[in-house]
Amino acid sequence: MYIIPVFFSISGSLYFLKYLEKPLIRYIFFSGLAASIASLFHQIHFFWWLGLFIGVVIYVKQFKAIVVYAVSALLVPAVYIAVLYFYNREPVNAVNLMHFVFYDYYTGSARSEIGLMNVILILISSVRSFFQVHQSALFLIRKNLVFAIPLVVFAFWLIQAIKLMVQRHLLVKRPKINAVFFKTSAIVLVLQVMFAFYSVGNVEFLVMLPLLTTLTLLYYFRFNQGFLKVTLLLLLVWNFMFGIYPNNRFTFYNDDFLVDFIIKHPDDVFLVENPDLINRYYYATGVDNYGKIILKERIKSNATIDSLVKKHSFIYTDVIDKPVVFNRASMVSDAKKLDFKEYDIEKIIEYKSLYGVSVIHKISE
């Protein structure tokens, strides 16, 4: 999902650079077209397209180039309208189009606000776009000390960085660069980070940050080759051992067990902790927006629990004594602490995961 749009966005930058070196109008068209295609795969890449467009307007200053680049973006609304009409089978009007384009914001899947949490989370998410940083690392190290190897590599990398900075051998400015390309790349980078900041530091909106940062810095500076090799080694070891391997080897919450339980009880309602469970249920059954799975974060008070229990006689839940993991979701969640003391609570079954033991309870009056 992420690699393909990044490929098209970087292609847009490549053709923009080609145009700066040899101003053929087809290069500026391919630049806009590639960046537009990236936006179709993931809307956050609109800001990459916009950054390149600003570069064309401010620095290229050729009316023909501006028009050609802008025209290439007509692909996006054309595809949106086609999908809305032929696939969703909805009337094409401004309201439906807005709901289609900003679906995640209308449904609450994405957030946008300004506050102290934006500052905290944009800093955390910026680091996380390079390194897998999560409390799961502590569980992994506790499980096996082999998972401490990335910390050893990080210590070696940090020593090398400090040593080279003291000796002033870490980086030098390149003698010859295309200033327009560098400034435009910097604009793209700033736009992406600003929107991620506005979206409460959503790390998904920073997936292109490593590539953009590398593109911008390596174009302007020449780094010590030995340090770059150590950096690549660190990124490989860290992200493999804290990200790729554990995600394929371990079940953090073991929500697949809960999904199987839900499938076996198709007539019952489930109050669940982890929002990702809805996706897992969809992958297992092909049923989207299953109405009998209710997320805890959508429950604003115990009154909702009361109405659910009265309507269905009982509900199942995994939220009681669920292992608590500190992450972005827990920081930005508006979910209230639910009180089940007034209900009959029956322990149905427990299941293990990397984070600990979860329990499915039956809640009734």
Secondary structure, DSSP 4 states (H G I P E B T S, - for coil): --HHHHHHHHHHHHHHHHHHHS--HHHHHHHHHHHHHHHHH-GGGHHHHHHHHHHIIIII--HHHHHHHHHHTTHHHHHHHHIIIIIS----SHHHHHHHHTHHHHHTSS----SHHHHHHHHHHHHHTTS---THHHHHHHH-GGGGHHHHHHHHHHHHHHHHHHHT-SEEE-S---HHHHHHHHHHHHHHHHHHHHTTS-GGGGTTHHHHHHHHHHHHEEE-HHHHHHHHHHHHHHHIIIIIHHHHH--SS-HHHHHHHHHH-TTS-EEES-THHHHHHHHHH---S-TTEEEGGG--SHHHHHHHHHHHSEEEES-TTPPP--SHHHHH--PPPP--TTSEEEEEEEEEETTEEEEEEEEE-
